[in-house]
């Protein structure tokens, strides 16, 4: 699945609205819970652009509250292992 398809699916699953609690604004952007850096792209290639690491936020919440949606490296390692195993089973 391409990144654009995953973004569209996130918007669809969230009914087009920001994921931040109590916010009813439309999604402005897709936020990476674990930052999209070259280090993380190398270490977590399957996880980084997966639905497990992405959330749709409005402009204000992306600017002010994105830190509330962080994922630790330990969590990312778990998801990366799981995604590798899932991929190998196919």
PyMOL commands that set and color helices and strands:
alter all, ss='L'
color gray80, all
select helices_A, chain A and resi 3-13+38-43+51-53+59-64+66-69+73-89
alter helices_A, ss='H'
color red, helices_A
select strands_A, chain A and resi 29-32+54-57
alter strands_A, ss='S'
color yellow, strands_A
deselect
rebuild
show_as cartoon
